[in-house]
Structure formats: structure tokens, C-alpha cells
Amino acid sequence: MTSGQEHTWRGRGDEATTAPRPGAGAPSARPSVSAPAEDMARHTQTIGLFGSKTQPSYPGSYHLTSRGKLRRLWQIARIATRFDVVRGLTPVTMRLMLEALGPTFVKVGQILSMRSEILPDAFCKELSRLRADADPMPYQTVVNTLAREYGRPVGEVFEEIDPTPLGSASLAQVHRARLITGEDVAIKVQRPGVREIMAQDIDIMRTFAKMATRFARSAQILDLKGVVEELWDTFQTETDFMMEARNLDDFRVFCKDYAYIDCPRPYMRLCTQHVVVMDYVDGISVSHPKELLDAGYDLEEIGMKLVDNYATQVLDAGFFHADPHPGNIIIDEGRIVLIDLGMTGRLDSGTRSVLRDMLYAVARQDSPALANALLRFAGSDEKRADDYPALLNDLDAVIEQFGTVALAELNIGDFFNALMQLARRHSIEMPSSVTTVARGLITLEGTLDEFLPSTNMIEIISHHILASKSAGTRVKEEGRSLVDQGNRALHGLLGALVETKTVSKMLTRGQMKVNIELVGSEQPLQQLSDMVNRITMALIVVGLYVGSSIVYFAGIKPVIFGIPVIGLMGYVVAFILSVWIVIDIMIKNRAIKRH
């Protein structure tokens, strides 16, 4: 397509796109690139631009080399130097640096934004704003990539392609186009070589994490290894565009029951591992509330329906959009259209039940219910018995902080961060899908706060949970719960009576022993014991110094270098013990601070 055959096309959305001039009809020329089938066949078994299409996704399949790793390390070092990391990073400069380093580091930042036990809260909040925007790749690269993917000239598939991208990110670029069959579509094309770069970055991070564990076994280092592994899982799903196409297909099935929610239709026959073709959506982004008002839309209604449907996705369907930022939410012909389903989450029924109870407990400010819901992730009572008192103490602190906050003032991000930090501290295995839910809710909360501020997310979700159950269902559930609790209470009472009988027999025979444990007393008692030991050693050291001095002044023989041998030995032992006391104090103080 030449510049003389196009003009700027503007819909009601953000972006400028191109189309034939009015009256010009179909373009006289189509984008074409010769890509013989035999040439394509040679590339199907090799890495090529994107990586093997026939091999499984694991680091070895990306042909990572030491030279490539060193080249990438040099690039990373140059960018880090530009942001003057030696003098330290502020939250803003850290976010900007991660964006400059590329998609892998953007994903790392997004994961770290949910890990307040690794980074301070100010950094976590700033990293939650990370976006992976990038300079557009050349139009000819897009055309060459499409020809390579389809194994035929692009003009045999598309009537025209707009050279101006609708959006450009570090992972992919989107263009508007028209198929030869006439459909108006959007093409999402993965950047050539991005998979190799991301695999290289993750391999480097794994190396550093492995080296770090050799020198330090702190919780932060172990958490960092978990971040890298979570990143690898995310990388494998987000760089396979066939998964995104299937997500679009699945989400359209979900949308059939709702007149006000939709997503683009994918053209599965044209989708590959590196290209997604879907319907083009021409609407107004929620990031333009003034345009929505001018078009006659009610912002409060949009916010309410958006949150209610998101609650349905998470709590009822168990399949949800995991990145609901403003650019992915478009209002078109009275419908909320969610685009870019590269990031989705799936929840099983058990996890959905726990999340439902947790969110509803927060909405009702029901502290015991919130505690019970979280403890369901901890497994059976036997598994958590040893840590149960400390776990309840920490839960009380979280509930005290969030359980009495008004719904309009509740920060969902801080709430989930506190819960997940508590869970990790007590080795409660929370499913990774819960982190995805938390990240999605935080993103949605940010969207609402900025553009639809009258929407109260937690209140709408709590109403949704109530409305999703009929009165009869709630009565049955309450009845079942009461029967279950009554059964357990009865068995507990009978067991207590049996134990009472045993206790009374032991008491009358003088065999009764009582073990008392003061919860939380272990650390103070240990510190007291250390203090007594240090005082004792200090007295011994003082005695050695005084005794050695007496021997020195008495001149008791034998003598070496003018000092009695017995006195010299006393001085050496006293000095060694002094050094040992100082080192012991430093090590134990450092351990207390880490704890």
C-alpha cells in the first residue's frame, strides 16, 4: 500500500488508523512479499525468528549460548548505568528502568508489585503502574513476519493493512486490516526475536538466583527464585498466541449469556503461535470518560456492570481477564468489550469458594469468617498445629487493620498484599491463580479509581455474592452448616467427657501432670538465656585479666619476653573469649533483625 492510496481514519477511540479514500474503492495494490513454500519448510524445524514450532517450550529449545548471554548482560549493564543504579533507585526510576529493559523485566516488576515482603510498599505501588509500551517496529517487518507465518504472500490473505499501528508494546504490535473476504480485523503480531530475548533474560535471572542461594539462604532470596519460576510460567503462556486465540474463543462462549459484555471474535484459521487475527473493535476506551458522557453513556452503570461481570468471571465461571487496565476496556454500541486476552486466569471450584468467603467477609467486616477462609488454604489442623498460635496472632493484626475499614476506603491491593505476605510467612500454599486474581482486582481498582471513581468495587462484589444465591439456596446452606457444626460440637462434647473421666482417674492416683506453654515467650526467654551466658563469660574474662595482671606484677617464673608464661596464657585466653563474645552478640542481633 502506498501513501497515495490511504488517508487517516479516526473512530471514537484513541488511535489513528488508515483506510481507502472515499470513492477510491479497493486499493489497486496489495501488500505482497514472496515467501516460497519450500523456503518456509526449511524454517519449520529451526529457531528462525521466533523459535521452534515443533519443539516443546523449555530453555534448551531456544539455543541459548554463553556469547548471547554476555551480549545481553552488556545491554542490561548499559541500561542500568543510564539510570545510575550504583547510587540507588527511587520507585519511579526503578519502574522506568524495568520498562527500558524490556518485556521480561516488565513482567518481573509486575510480579514484584505483589511481593511486599521483597520490596518496600512504595516500590510495590509504583511497579503496579508498569506498562510495556515500545517504539513501533517497521511496517515491512510486520509484513515479512506475516508472510513467513502463513507461507504465502500477505496479499492473498489481507485486502489491506494499515501501516500505522494501533498500539505497540515490547511483546507485540497491533495493526488494523481488512481481509480479502471483507471483514474489518485487528492483527496482533509478535516481535521477531522477542521470545529468544525473554528466554535469555530468564536464564540470566535463574543463574543469578542460583548463585545468590549459595551465599545467602534468606527468605528474600528464596522468594526471588519463586518470582523467576513464576515468570517462566507466564512467559510460556503469553508468548504463545494460539493460547490467546483460544482464550478469546472461550470468553465469547462466556459472553453469550450477557447482552452487555463481549470480546473480539478470533479468526482461528489465521491465528498462529505468533499472530492473532480478531475482529476490530471501534469504540470509546474507558480512559476517556468525557467522550463516554458526550455519547450518552452512564459512567456509574458502566462501572457497576463491569465489576459485577468481573465478579462473575472470577467467582462463578472461574475464567477471567487478568489484565483489565483502561486500554483493554472499550465501550462499543452499548456493550463493554474486553480486548487482549493474552493474560487470563482460571480457578477451580474450591479456590473460588474460598475467595468468595474472603471477599464477602471483608464486605461484612466479619473477622472470624475472614480467618476461617484463609485457613482453608493451610490444609488440615494437623498440618498447621505447630504454627497455629502465631498464625492466629498475625491474622488478628491483618483483621484489625482491614476488618474495620469502610468499604469505600478499603485498599484492595494493600489487603491482598498483607494476606499473601502472611500466607508465605506461615508456609500456607496459596495457589498461583490467587495471585493472578489479586493482580487483576488491583488493576481493575486502579482503573475505577482513575476513570469511574463513583464505583465501589467491594460493595458490588458483595452484592453479587448475595444475589448469586437464591433465598432457598442460602437457607439450605445455613441449615447444612448448622447440622455440620452441631455434629462436630456433639462429637467434641462426647470426646471431652471421655477425656474428663481419664483426667479424674489420673488426678485421684497422683499421676496428673500439667504442661504449660507461654505463647510468644520462646524468644524473650532465649534472649534472657543469652544475656546470662554473656554476663557469665564476661566475668570469667575479667577474672582472667585481673589474675594475669597479678601474676605479671608478681614476676612468677618461667618468663617469656619479660612476661610470666602463666600470665601470658591468661591474657591470650581472655582476649579470645572477648572476641568470641563480641562476634556472638553481632550474629544473634543480626538474626533477630532478620526475623
KOLKOLVEX-281308 format. One record per residue (C-alpha): residue in three letters; chain; x, y, z. Coordinates in pm, whole numbers. Layout:
! KOLKOLVEX-281308
aa / ch / c1 / c2 / c3
ala / A / X / Y / Z
...
END
This chain:
! KOLKOLVEX-281308
aa / ch / c1 / c2 / c3
met / A / 0 / 0 / 0
thr / A / 144 / 339 / -94
ser / A / 84 / 662 / 84
gly / A / -118 / 790 / -212
gln / A / -378 / 520 / -160
glu / A / -459 / 588 / 203
his / A / -583 / 854 / 440
thr / A / -623 / 882 / 817
trp / A / -929 / 707 / 961
arg / A / -1043 / 812 / 1310
gly / A / -1307 / 634 / 1509
arg / A / -1427 / 731 / 1852
gly / A / -1138 / 557 / 2023
asp / A / -779 / 655 / 2086
glu / A / -592 / 554 / 1779
ala / A / -545 / 677 / 1426
thr / A / -579 / 413 / 1156
thr / A / -583 / 414 / 780
ala / A / -830 / 312 / 509
pro / A / -901 / 377 / 138
arg / A / -1008 / 726 / 48
pro / A / -1382 / 770 / -8
gly / A / -1472 / 691 / -364
ala / A / -1139 / 526 / -434
gly / A / -1282 / 176 / -387
ala / A / -1050 / -111 / -309
pro / A / -680 / -34 / -319
ser / A / -517 / -102 / -652
ala / A / -218 / -269 / -488
arg / A / -193 / -520 / -207
pro / A / 98 / -573 / 30
ser / A / 293 / -863 / -107
val / A / 604 / -1048 / -7
ser / A / 733 / -1355 / -182
ala / A / 781 / -1645 / 59
pro / A / 807 / -1974 / -130
ala / A / 668 / -2277 / 47
glu / A / 995 / -2467 / 15
asp / A / 1177 / -2180 / 188
met / A / 923 / -2191 / 471
ala / A / 968 / -2566 / 510
arg / A / 1335 / -2514 / 586
his / A / 1245 / -2286 / 877
thr / A / 984 / -2501 / 1047
gln / A / 1244 / -2714 / 1225
thr / A / 1477 / -2431 / 1333
ile / A / 1470 / -2133 / 1566
gly / A / 1435 / -1875 / 1288
leu / A / 1279 / -1551 / 1406
phe / A / 1065 / -1679 / 1687
gly / A / 1183 / -2022 / 1795
ser / A / 1093 / -2376 / 1704
lys / A / 731 / -2453 / 1625
thr / A / 781 / -2824 / 1671
gln / A / 986 / -2841 / 1990
pro / A / 848 / -2802 / 2343
ser / A / 899 / -2477 / 2530
tyr / A / 1193 / -2511 / 2767
pro / A / 1520 / -2311 / 2792
gly / A / 1726 / -2559 / 2593
ser / A / 1498 / -2524 / 2291
tyr / A / 1598 / -2157 / 2248
his / A / 1965 / -2236 / 2166
leu / A / 2092 / -2004 / 2439
thr / A / 2467 / -1950 / 2422
ser / A / 2728 / -1800 / 2653
arg / A / 2808 / -1537 / 2390
gly / A / 2443 / -1437 / 2365
lys / A / 2417 / -1424 / 2744
leu / A / 2722 / -1196 / 2767
arg / A / 2584 / -970 / 2493
arg / A / 2253 / -940 / 2676
leu / A / 2432 / -878 / 3008
trp / A / 2621 / -593 / 2842
gln / A / 2291 / -442 / 2720
ile / A / 2142 / -473 / 3069
ala / A / 2452 / -312 / 3224
arg / A / 2435 / -16 / 2983
ile / A / 2069 / 49 / 3066
ala / A / 2134 / 10 / 3440
thr / A / 2423 / 257 / 3415
arg / A / 2195 / 505 / 3239
phe / A / 1967 / 501 / 3543
asp / A / 2265 / 530 / 3782
val / A / 2176 / 220 / 3985
val / A / 2503 / 247 / 4182
arg / A / 2366 / 548 / 4370
gly / A / 2036 / 375 / 4431
leu / A / 1692 / 369 / 4270
thr / A / 1376 / 554 / 4362
pro / A / 1043 / 381 / 4295
val / A / 991 / 589 / 3978
thr / A / 1340 / 532 / 3835
met / A / 1311 / 160 / 3907
arg / A / 985 / 145 / 3709
leu / A / 1135 / 340 / 3419
met / A / 1445 / 119 / 3417
leu / A / 1238 / -201 / 3408
glu / A / 1033 / -62 / 3118
ala / A / 1357 / 21 / 2932
leu / A / 1494 / -329 / 2991
gly / A / 1207 / -489 / 2800
pro / A / 911 / -725 / 2843
thr / A / 1082 / -977 / 3071
phe / A / 1172 / -714 / 3329
val / A / 828 / -553 / 3299
lys / A / 679 / -890 / 3394
val / A / 927 / -920 / 3682
gly / A / 818 / -578 / 3806
gln / A / 450 / -671 / 3781
ile / A / 514 / -987 / 3984
leu / A / 725 / -797 / 4240
ser / A / 446 / -539 / 4279
met / A / 256 / -815 / 4463
arg / A / 553 / -917 / 4681
ser / A / 578 / -659 / 4958
glu / A / 798 / -897 / 5161
ile / A / 1071 / -843 / 4898
leu / A / 1027 / -470 / 4820
pro / A / 901 / -176 / 5031
asp / A / 538 / -71 / 4981
ala / A / 633 / 248 / 4792
phe / A / 815 / 39 / 4528
cys / A / 528 / -212 / 4505
lys / A / 274 / 64 / 4440
glu / A / 490 / 226 / 4171
leu / A / 563 / -105 / 3998
ser / A / 190 / -176 / 3972
arg / A / 184 / 106 / 3712
leu / A / 425 / -74 / 3479
arg / A / 334 / -74 / 3113
ala / A / 522 / -243 / 2829
asp / A / 488 / 27 / 2561
ala / A / 766 / 36 / 2298
asp / A / 866 / 209 / 1978
pro / A / 683 / 65 / 1673
met / A / 867 / -190 / 1463
pro / A / 892 / -113 / 1090
tyr / A / 585 / -189 / 882
gln / A / 790 / -404 / 644
thr / A / 896 / -624 / 938
val / A / 527 / -682 / 1015
val / A / 456 / -778 / 653
asn / A / 760 / -1007 / 636
thr / A / 656 / -1176 / 960
leu / A / 302 / -1239 / 834
ala / A / 432 / -1383 / 508
arg / A / 668 / -1610 / 699
glu / A / 390 / -1728 / 930
tyr / A / 139 / -1801 / 652
gly / A / 388 / -1932 / 397
arg / A / 234 / -1723 / 118
pro / A / 211 / -1360 / 7
val / A / 25 / -1136 / 250
gly / A / -194 / -1007 / -33
glu / A / -357 / -1349 / -56
val / A / -490 / -1308 / 299
phe / A / -544 / -934 / 355
glu / A / -702 / -681 / 121
glu / A / -514 / -405 / 301
ile / A / -315 / -343 / 619
asp / A / -290 / -6 / 789
pro / A / 83 / 79 / 818
thr / A / 17 / 287 / 1132
pro / A / -5 / 56 / 1436
leu / A / -300 / 81 / 1672
gly / A / -63 / 2 / 1956
ser / A / 295 / -108 / 2003
ala / A / 423 / -298 / 2306
ser / A / 752 / -469 / 2379
leu / A / 599 / -811 / 2309
ala / A / 377 / -741 / 2007
gln / A / 227 / -480 / 1776
val / A / -133 / -439 / 1657
his / A / -247 / -319 / 1311
arg / A / -590 / -267 / 1163
ala / A / -656 / -457 / 839
arg / A / -925 / -586 / 604
leu / A / -941 / -946 / 491
ile / A / -988 / -1033 / 125
thr / A / -1335 / -1156 / 232
gly / A / -1417 / -803 / 355
glu / A / -1403 / -837 / 737
asp / A / -1255 / -547 / 937
val / A / -993 / -704 / 1165
ala / A / -706 / -629 / 1403
ile / A / -378 / -819 / 1362
lys / A / -155 / -876 / 1664
val / A / 199 / -963 / 1551
gln / A / 470 / -1082 / 1790
arg / A / 803 / -901 / 1760
pro / A / 1070 / -1113 / 1589
gly / A / 1325 / -1248 / 1835
val / A / 1135 / -1141 / 2146
arg / A / 1096 / -1498 / 2270
glu / A / 1471 / -1556 / 2250
ile / A / 1539 / -1231 / 2437
met / A / 1291 / -1319 / 2710
ala / A / 1426 / -1675 / 2740
gln / A / 1778 / -1531 / 2761
asp / A / 1672 / -1288 / 3035
ile / A / 1506 / -1561 / 3238
asp / A / 1810 / -1785 / 3201
ile / A / 2030 / -1500 / 3331
met / A / 1794 / -1442 / 3624
arg / A / 1797 / -1813 / 3708
thr / A / 2177 / -1809 / 3710
phe / A / 2192 / -1510 / 3945
ala / A / 1923 / -1655 / 4173
lys / A / 2113 / -1985 / 4189
met / A / 2439 / -1804 / 4272
ala / A / 2266 / -1594 / 4538
thr / A / 2137 / -1903 / 4721
arg / A / 2495 / -2027 / 4759
phe / A / 2589 / -1721 / 4963
ala / A / 2261 / -1646 / 5140
arg / A / 1961 / -1857 / 5234
ser / A / 1740 / -1567 / 5337
ala / A / 1366 / -1564 / 5274
gln / A / 1408 / -1280 / 5022
ile / A / 1646 / -1488 / 4808
leu / A / 1417 / -1790 / 4818
asp / A / 1121 / -1567 / 4723
leu / A / 1326 / -1429 / 4433
lys / A / 1370 / -1782 / 4299
gly / A / 993 / -1823 / 4315
val / A / 950 / -1498 / 4119
val / A / 1179 / -1629 / 3843
glu / A / 988 / -1957 / 3817
glu / A / 654 / -1772 / 3811
leu / A / 799 / -1554 / 3535
trp / A / 894 / -1863 / 3331
asp / A / 538 / -1998 / 3355
thr / A / 396 / -1661 / 3250
phe / A / 642 / -1636 / 2961
gln / A / 536 / -1971 / 2815
thr / A / 167 / -1879 / 2811
glu / A / 189 / -1515 / 2700
thr / A / 426 / -1576 / 2408
asp / A / 205 / -1848 / 2259
phe / A / -59 / -1650 / 2069
met / A / -260 / -1964 / 1993
met / A / -345 / -1968 / 2363
glu / A / -471 / -1610 / 2337
ala / A / -684 / -1708 / 2036
arg / A / -835 / -1997 / 2232
asn / A / -892 / -1763 / 2529
leu / A / -1090 / -1530 / 2300
asp / A / -1293 / -1825 / 2176
asp / A / -1366 / -1945 / 2531
phe / A / -1453 / -1595 / 2651
arg / A / -1702 / -1549 / 2366
val / A / -1882 / -1859 / 2492
phe / A / -1897 / -1699 / 2838
cys / A / -2028 / -1372 / 2689
lys / A / -2326 / -1538 / 2515
asp / A / -2532 / -1515 / 2834
tyr / A / -2471 / -1139 / 2874
ala / A / -2602 / -872 / 2637
tyr / A / -2372 / -603 / 2779
ile / A / -2033 / -783 / 2769
asp / A / -1834 / -902 / 2469
cys / A / -1488 / -965 / 2325
pro / A / -1347 / -975 / 1971
arg / A / -1407 / -1286 / 1761
pro / A / -1081 / -1463 / 1667
tyr / A / -1026 / -1599 / 1317
met / A / -877 / -1930 / 1421
arg / A / -769 / -2034 / 1070
leu / A / -547 / -1722 / 1056
cys / A / -405 / -1746 / 1409
thr / A / -59 / -1893 / 1471
gln / A / 182 / -1913 / 1762
his / A / 297 / -1558 / 1679
val / A / -7 / -1395 / 1514
val / A / -365 / -1336 / 1631
val / A / -632 / -1209 / 1392
met / A / -957 / -1089 / 1550
asp / A / -1248 / -854 / 1486
tyr / A / -1158 / -485 / 1504
val / A / -1349 / -301 / 1777
asp / A / -1427 / 67 / 1709
gly / A / -1544 / 218 / 2036
ile / A / -1456 / 451 / 2323
ser / A / -1198 / 349 / 2582
val / A / -1299 / 389 / 2946
ser / A / -990 / 609 / 2977
his / A / -1199 / 882 / 2803
pro / A / -1493 / 937 / 3041
lys / A / -1580 / 1275 / 2885
glu / A / -1628 / 1112 / 2544
leu / A / -1844 / 845 / 2706
leu / A / -2063 / 1110 / 2869
asp / A / -2092 / 1301 / 2541
ala / A / -2202 / 979 / 2371
gly / A / -2483 / 940 / 2628
tyr / A / -2334 / 667 / 2847
asp / A / -2383 / 647 / 3226
leu / A / -2042 / 604 / 3392
glu / A / -2192 / 464 / 3711
glu / A / -2380 / 197 / 3515
ile / A / -2064 / 106 / 3322
gly / A / -1866 / 70 / 3646
met / A / -2137 / -135 / 3818
lys / A / -2181 / -377 / 3525
leu / A / -1807 / -406 / 3470
val / A / -1738 / -502 / 3833
asp / A / -2042 / -730 / 3860
asn / A / -1940 / -918 / 3547
tyr / A / -1580 / -939 / 3665
ala / A / -1708 / -1095 / 3988
thr / A / -1900 / -1345 / 3773
gln / A / -1582 / -1429 / 3580
val / A / -1375 / -1483 / 3895
leu / A / -1623 / -1632 / 4143
asp / A / -1876 / -1814 / 3924
ala / A / -1716 / -1906 / 3589
gly / A / -1359 / -1944 / 3716
phe / A / -1224 / -1795 / 3391
phe / A / -1136 / -1426 / 3393
his / A / -947 / -1146 / 3217
ala / A / -630 / -1095 / 3423
asp / A / -527 / -751 / 3291
pro / A / -832 / -518 / 3295
his / A / -642 / -190 / 3252
pro / A / -820 / 101 / 3074
gly / A / -671 / 24 / 2732
asn / A / -830 / -321 / 2738
ile / A / -1184 / -199 / 2816
ile / A / -1380 / -43 / 2529
ile / A / -1744 / 66 / 2515
asp / A / -1897 / -12 / 2176
glu / A / -2268 / 3 / 2084
gly / A / -2384 / -29 / 2444
arg / A / -2152 / -319 / 2525
ile / A / -1840 / -348 / 2741
val / A / -1582 / -509 / 2514
leu / A / -1274 / -665 / 2676
ile / A / -977 / -698 / 2442
asp / A / -629 / -854 / 2470
leu / A / -692 / -1183 / 2648
gly / A / -325 / -1281 / 2649
met / A / -339 / -1274 / 3029
thr / A / -621 / -1480 / 3177
gly / A / -671 / -1682 / 3492
arg / A / -858 / -2000 / 3578
leu / A / -984 / -2107 / 3921
asp / A / -1114 / -2441 / 4043
ser / A / -1434 / -2459 / 4247
gly / A / -1251 / -2490 / 4582
thr / A / -1041 / -2179 / 4526
arg / A / -1348 / -1986 / 4408
ser / A / -1533 / -2084 / 4724
val / A / -1250 / -1961 / 4947
leu / A / -1219 / -1631 / 4757
arg / A / -1595 / -1580 / 4772
asp / A / -1591 / -1627 / 5150
met / A / -1289 / -1396 / 5193
leu / A / -1431 / -1109 / 4985
tyr / A / -1773 / -1139 / 5145
ala / A / -1616 / -1147 / 5492
val / A / -1431 / -821 / 5418
ala / A / -1751 / -662 / 5288
arg / A / -1936 / -763 / 5608
gln / A / -1632 / -678 / 5824
asp / A / -1658 / -1033 / 5960
ser / A / -1316 / -1108 / 6114
pro / A / -1376 / -1474 / 6214
ala / A / -1511 / -1557 / 5867
leu / A / -1205 / -1398 / 5705
ala / A / -974 / -1601 / 5929
asn / A / -1159 / -1926 / 5856
ala / A / -1150 / -1863 / 5481
leu / A / -774 / -1804 / 5477
leu / A / -706 / -2103 / 5700
arg / A / -875 / -2328 / 5443
phe / A / -561 / -2282 / 5230
ala / A / -348 / -2412 / 5519
gly / A / -473 / -2770 / 5496
ser / A / -580 / -2985 / 5788
asp / A / -548 / -2892 / 6154
glu / A / -266 / -3147 / 6196
lys / A / -53 / -2974 / 5931
arg / A / -85 / -2631 / 6087
ala / A / -93 / -2726 / 6456
asp / A / 267 / -2624 / 6533
asp / A / 230 / -2273 / 6391
tyr / A / -136 / -2221 / 6474
pro / A / -98 / -1971 / 6767
ala / A / 144 / -1746 / 6573
leu / A / -78 / -1770 / 6264
leu / A / -381 / -1653 / 6461
asn / A / -181 / -1365 / 6609
asp / A / -81 / -1245 / 6262
leu / A / -437 / -1287 / 6135
asp / A / -563 / -1072 / 6420
ala / A / -324 / -796 / 6310
val / A / -448 / -813 / 5947
ile / A / -811 / -817 / 6058
glu / A / -750 / -525 / 6295
gln / A / -601 / -329 / 6004
phe / A / -863 / -406 / 5737
gly / A / -1167 / -554 / 5914
thr / A / -1298 / -220 / 6041
val / A / -1223 / -4 / 5735
ala / A / -1520 / 143 / 5550
leu / A / -1577 / -25 / 5212
ala / A / -1519 / 299 / 5022
glu / A / -1177 / 337 / 5187
leu / A / -1059 / -25 / 5161
asn / A / -742 / -60 / 4951
ile / A / -777 / -398 / 4783
gly / A / -407 / -401 / 4687
asp / A / -283 / -349 / 5043
phe / A / -533 / -606 / 5168
phe / A / -421 / -882 / 4930
asn / A / -54 / -796 / 4983
ala / A / -97 / -833 / 5358
leu / A / -278 / -1167 / 5323
met / A / -25 / -1316 / 5081
gln / A / 270 / -1196 / 5289
leu / A / 112 / -1360 / 5593
ala / A / 49 / -1683 / 5400
arg / A / 411 / -1705 / 5281
arg / A / 543 / -1635 / 5630
his / A / 345 / -1934 / 5763
ser / A / 411 / -2162 / 5462
ile / A / 48 / -2162 / 5355
glu / A / 41 / -2280 / 4993
met / A / -181 / -2028 / 4820
pro / A / -248 / -2125 / 4456
ser / A / -69 / -1910 / 4198
ser / A / -411 / -1835 / 4049
val / A / -493 / -1638 / 4366
thr / A / -200 / -1405 / 4290
thr / A / -341 / -1361 / 3939
val / A / -683 / -1275 / 4085
ala / A / -525 / -1023 / 4323
arg / A / -330 / -860 / 4040
gly / A / -645 / -841 / 3826
leu / A / -853 / -689 / 4106
ile / A / -581 / -433 / 4182
thr / A / -562 / -335 / 3813
leu / A / -941 / -304 / 3795
glu / A / -946 / -100 / 4116
gly / A / -689 / 140 / 3966
thr / A / -899 / 174 / 3650
leu / A / -1211 / 252 / 3854
asp / A / -1037 / 498 / 4086
glu / A / -899 / 698 / 3793
phe / A / -1185 / 695 / 3543
leu / A / -1500 / 565 / 3720
pro / A / -1449 / 693 / 4077
ser / A / -1811 / 655 / 4188
thr / A / -1788 / 274 / 4162
asn / A / -1741 / 83 / 4490
met / A / -1586 / -246 / 4385
ile / A / -1604 / -440 / 4713
glu / A / -1965 / -341 / 4775
ile / A / -2070 / -451 / 4424
ile / A / -1887 / -782 / 4463
ser / A / -2055 / -849 / 4798
his / A / -2398 / -778 / 4645
his / A / -2307 / -1011 / 4359
ile / A / -2221 / -1291 / 4604
leu / A / -2554 / -1245 / 4781
ala / A / -2752 / -1219 / 4456
ser / A / -2587 / -1531 / 4313
lys / A / -2761 / -1737 / 4579
ser / A / -3137 / -1769 / 4597
ala / A / -3312 / -1750 / 4933
gly / A / -3377 / -2124 / 4924
thr / A / -3010 / -2195 / 4850
arg / A / -2895 / -1975 / 5137
val / A / -3138 / -2145 / 5378
lys / A / -3014 / -2487 / 5266
glu / A / -2651 / -2384 / 5307
glu / A / -2714 / -2237 / 5652
gly / A / -2906 / -2549 / 5754
arg / A / -2629 / -2775 / 5624
ser / A / -2371 / -2561 / 5806
leu / A / -2567 / -2578 / 6132
val / A / -2608 / -2957 / 6105
asp / A / -2237 / -2996 / 6034
gln / A / -2134 / -2768 / 6322
gly / A / -2384 / -2938 / 6556
asn / A / -2247 / -3280 / 6463
arg / A / -1890 / -3168 / 6530
ala / A / -1993 / -3000 / 6857
leu / A / -2169 / -3315 / 6977
his / A / -1871 / -3537 / 6897
gly / A / -1642 / -3283 / 7062
leu / A / -1857 / -3283 / 7377
leu / A / -1859 / -3664 / 7396
gly / A / -1482 / -3668 / 7346
ala / A / -1438 / -3409 / 7623
leu / A / -1643 / -3624 / 7864
val / A / -1422 / -3925 / 7791
glu / A / -1109 / -3714 / 7848
thr / A / -1257 / -3578 / 8173
lys / A / -1304 / -3932 / 8302
thr / A / -939 / -4012 / 8223
val / A / -819 / -3691 / 8391
ser / A / -1018 / -3763 / 8708
lys / A / -863 / -4112 / 8735
met / A / -509 / -3975 / 8694
leu / A / -581 / -3698 / 8949
thr / A / -702 / -3941 / 9219
arg / A / -391 / -4160 / 9163
gly / A / -149 / -3867 / 9180
gln / A / -42 / -3916 / 8818
met / A / -163 / -3579 / 8688
lys / A / 98 / -3360 / 8517
val / A / 39 / -3019 / 8367
asn / A / 246 / -2878 / 8080
ile / A / 218 / -2501 / 8038
glu / A / 338 / -2319 / 7727
leu / A / 351 / -1940 / 7722
val / A / 276 / -1840 / 7364
gly / A / 533 / -1594 / 7231
ser / A / 770 / -1646 / 7527
glu / A / 1034 / -1852 / 7342
gln / A / 1226 / -1557 / 7200
pro / A / 1238 / -1344 / 7521
leu / A / 1347 / -1650 / 7725
gln / A / 1619 / -1730 / 7471
gln / A / 1740 / -1369 / 7480
leu / A / 1746 / -1381 / 7861
ser / A / 1947 / -1705 / 7849
asp / A / 2196 / -1548 / 7604
met / A / 2227 / -1244 / 7830
val / A / 2308 / -1460 / 8136
asn / A / 2565 / -1660 / 7936
arg / A / 2734 / -1341 / 7816
ile / A / 2748 / -1195 / 8168
thr / A / 2900 / -1521 / 8295
met / A / 3163 / -1521 / 8019
ala / A / 3235 / -1154 / 8079
leu / A / 3301 / -1225 / 8449
ile / A / 3539 / -1507 / 8351
val / A / 3721 / -1272 / 8109
val / A / 3753 / -1004 / 8380
gly / A / 3885 / -1266 / 8621
leu / A / 4145 / -1383 / 8368
tyr / A / 4261 / -1025 / 8302
val / A / 4287 / -947 / 8677
gly / A / 4458 / -1279 / 8759
ser / A / 4706 / -1245 / 8471
ser / A / 4791 / -891 / 8582
ile / A / 4861 / -1013 / 8938
val / A / 5088 / -1287 / 8801
tyr / A / 5265 / -1031 / 8580
phe / A / 5340 / -793 / 8866
ala / A / 5445 / -1084 / 9093
gly / A / 5704 / -1189 / 8834
ile / A / 5627 / -1561 / 8867
lys / A / 5862 / -1772 / 8657
pro / A / 5909 / -1903 / 8388
val / A / 5916 / -1577 / 8190
ile / A / 5898 / -1516 / 7811
phe / A / 5972 / -1169 / 7669
gly / A / 5963 / -1038 / 8023
ile / A / 5610 / -1173 / 8083
pro / A / 5531 / -1476 / 8303
val / A / 5411 / -1769 / 8089
ile / A / 5102 / -1823 / 8308
gly / A / 5009 / -1456 / 8282
leu / A / 5060 / -1454 / 7902
met / A / 4832 / -1756 / 7861
gly / A / 4566 / -1585 / 8073
tyr / A / 4583 / -1271 / 7858
val / A / 4552 / -1475 / 7532
val / A / 4254 / -1678 / 7657
ala / A / 4083 / -1362 / 7787
phe / A / 4135 / -1189 / 7452
ile / A / 3995 / -1486 / 7254
leu / A / 3689 / -1505 / 7480
ser / A / 3631 / -1128 / 7442
val / A / 3638 / -1153 / 7063
trp / A / 3403 / -1454 / 7076
ile / A / 3153 / -1263 / 7292
val / A / 3151 / -966 / 7052
ile / A / 3105 / -1189 / 6743
asp / A / 2827 / -1387 / 6913
ile / A / 2641 / -1066 / 7001
met / A / 2667 / -936 / 6642
ile / A / 2549 / -1265 / 6485
lys / A / 2249 / -1304 / 6715
asn / A / 2146 / -938 / 6680
arg / A / 2154 / -975 / 6303
ala / A / 1941 / -1291 / 6326
ile / A / 1685 / -1108 / 6545
lys / A / 1662 / -821 / 6294
arg / A / 1612 / -1066 / 6005
his / A / 1339 / -1240 / 6197
END
